[in-house]
Amino acid sequence: MKQLQFRFLIIIALALPSAAAAQRLDPVHVEDRFNQLQQSITVLTGQIEQLQYRNQQLQQQLEKMQADYEFRLEQLEKGGTRSGTAPAARPRTPPAAAAPAAAQGNADQAYHDAFKKLQDGDYAGAESGFRTFLQRFPQHALAGNAQYWLGETFYARRDYKNAMTAFAEGYKAYKSSPKGPDNLLKLGITLATLGRKSDACAIFARFKQDYPRATDLQKRRIEQERQKDGCS
């Protein structure tokens, strides 16, 4: 986590020109630099999300191991200390039970591979990877994230129409996922970019109602975009 924060600070330091140099930059160049910085921050945010998800998975594995250990200990105490009887044999897990774990591993790897391509700037490859992930694992815990990053692969290439469709689908299909607020936020931003500011304002207006527990950062972003687009 500290390395990501350090990289974030370096990116900001490199992306911001000196005051004198900034005066010589034309608006198009400034806009490009700003978009690059935004994309870098977006990718770093995704890295943090991956770390948080992996930490959650490890926590769940530890809890299962602890429960299994306590179960075994309880069986030993019940069966091994009374009337000299042997501990009850622990039932074997059927081979079929390993299938969900294998599917989970395949899903995690597919998501990781797609996100790695996004980090590397291979947006077409990332698009394909996230599409495949969503087709194979539409109910996975990371499906909402995958839909959001699919939209980002289009937005990064300035393919705003497909980005709009992807973010709208993310908001519709994965409204309650952790990336639901971000899908709605980016949908509004994309609509404004396409010149549909009235539609963007309508989307932003739904944010408080749909996500009353959104983070302060997300709420500030919504307010900034509303002011930027002149929403009433």
SVG drawing of the C-alpha trace seen along z (x, -y; Angstrom):
<svg xmlns="http://www.w3.org/2000/svg" viewBox="-33 -32 42 80">
<polyline fill="none" stroke="black" stroke-width="0.4" points="0.0,0.0 2.9,-2.4 4.5,-1.7 1.3,-2.6 1.0,-5.9 4.7,-6.6 4.1,-6.0 1.0,-8.2 3.0,-11.1 5.7,-10.6 3.1,-10.6 1.6,-13.9 5.1,-15.5 6.0,-14.5 2.6,-15.4 2.5,-19.0 4.8,-21.4 6.4,-24.4 4.4,-27.7 6.6,-29.2 6.3,-26.2 2.6,-25.9 2.1,-29.3 3.7,-28.1 1.5,-25.0 -1.4,-25.2 -4.8,-24.1 -4.8,-20.9 -1.6,-19.8 -2.8,-20.7 -6.0,-18.7 -3.9,-15.7 -1.7,-15.8 -4.7,-16.1 -6.3,-13.1 -3.1,-11.1 -3.0,-12.0 -6.6,-11.0 -6.0,-7.7 -2.9,-7.0 -4.9,-7.7 -7.7,-5.5 -5.3,-2.6 -3.7,-3.1 -7.2,-3.0 -7.8,0.3 -4.6,1.7 -5.7,0.7 -9.1,2.4 -7.3,5.6 -5.2,5.6 -8.3,5.1 -10.0,8.0 -7.1,10.3 -6.8,9.3 -10.5,10.2 -10.0,13.5 -7.1,14.3 -9.1,13.4 -11.9,15.7 -9.4,18.5 -8.0,18.0 -11.4,18.0 -12.2,21.3 -8.9,22.8 -9.6,21.7 -13.2,23.2 -11.8,26.5 -9.2,26.6 -11.7,26.0 -14.0,28.7 -11.2,31.2 -10.2,30.4 -13.8,30.7 -14.2,34.1 -11.0,35.3 -12.1,34.1 -15.5,35.8 -14.3,39.1 -10.9,39.6 -11.4,38.9 -14.6,40.8 -14.8,44.6 -11.7,45.1 -13.5,44.8 -11.6,43.7 -12.3,40.2 -15.0,40.2 -13.6,40.2 -13.9,36.9 -15.9,37.2 -13.9,36.8 -14.7,34.0 -16.1,35.3 -14.0,34.6 -16.7,32.4 -16.3,29.9 -13.0,28.9 -14.7,27.5 -16.0,24.2 -12.5,23.5 -11.0,24.1 -13.6,21.9 -12.8,19.2 -9.1,19.4 -9.8,19.2 -12.0,16.2 -9.4,14.3 -6.7,15.1 -8.8,13.9 -9.6,10.7 -6.0,10.1 -4.8,10.8 -7.4,8.3 -6.4,5.6 -2.7,6.2 -3.4,5.4 -5.2,2.2 -2.2,1.2 0.1,1.8 -2.0,-0.4 -3.2,2.5 -6.8,1.3 -8.0,3.5 -6.6,6.6 -8.1,5.4 -11.5,4.9 -11.4,8.5 -10.3,9.8 -13.0,8.1 -15.7,9.1 -14.6,12.7 -14.6,12.4 -18.1,11.0 -19.4,13.7 -17.9,16.5 -18.4,15.1 -21.4,12.7 -22.2,13.3 -18.6,13.1 -17.8,10.6 -15.6,8.7 -18.2,8.6 -19.2,5.0 -15.6,4.0 -14.9,5.7 -17.9,3.9 -16.6,0.5 -13.0,1.2 -14.5,2.3 -16.0,-1.2 -12.6,-2.7 -11.0,-0.8 -13.3,-2.7 -13.0,-6.0 -9.2,-5.9 -9.4,-5.5 -12.0,-8.3 -14.6,-5.9 -17.2,-7.7 -20.3,-6.1 -19.1,-2.6 -17.9,-3.9 -21.4,-5.3 -23.0,-2.0 -20.5,-0.1 -21.0,-2.5 -24.8,-2.4 -24.8,1.4 -22.6,1.3 -25.0,-1.0 -28.0,1.1 -26.7,4.6 -24.3,4.0 -26.0,1.1 -25.3,2.4 -21.7,3.5 -18.8,1.5 -18.3,-0.1 -21.9,-1.1 -21.3,-4.7 -18.3,-5.0 -20.3,-3.6 -23.0,-6.2 -20.4,-9.0 -18.5,-8.1 -21.7,-7.6 -22.6,-11.2 -19.1,-12.4 -19.2,-10.6 -22.6,-12.0 -21.3,-15.5 -18.3,-14.8 -20.7,-13.8 -22.5,-17.1 -25.5,-15.7 -25.2,-17.8 -28.9,-17.8 -28.8,-13.9 -25.6,-14.1 -27.3,-16.4 -30.2,-14.0 -27.7,-11.2 -25.9,-13.3 -29.2,-14.1 -29.8,-10.4 -26.6,-10.0 -27.7,-11.0 -30.8,-9.0 -29.2,-5.8 -26.0,-6.1 -26.6,-7.9 -23.6,-6.1 -21.1,-7.0 -17.7,-8.1 -16.9,-11.8 -14.6,-11.7 -17.3,-10.4 -19.8,-13.0 -17.2,-15.8 -16.6,-14.5 -20.4,-14.5 -20.7,-18.1 -17.7,-19.2 -19.1,-17.7 -22.5,-19.3 -21.0,-22.7 -18.8,-22.1 -21.8,-21.3 -24.0,-24.0 -26.5,-21.6 -29.2,-23.4"/>
</svg>
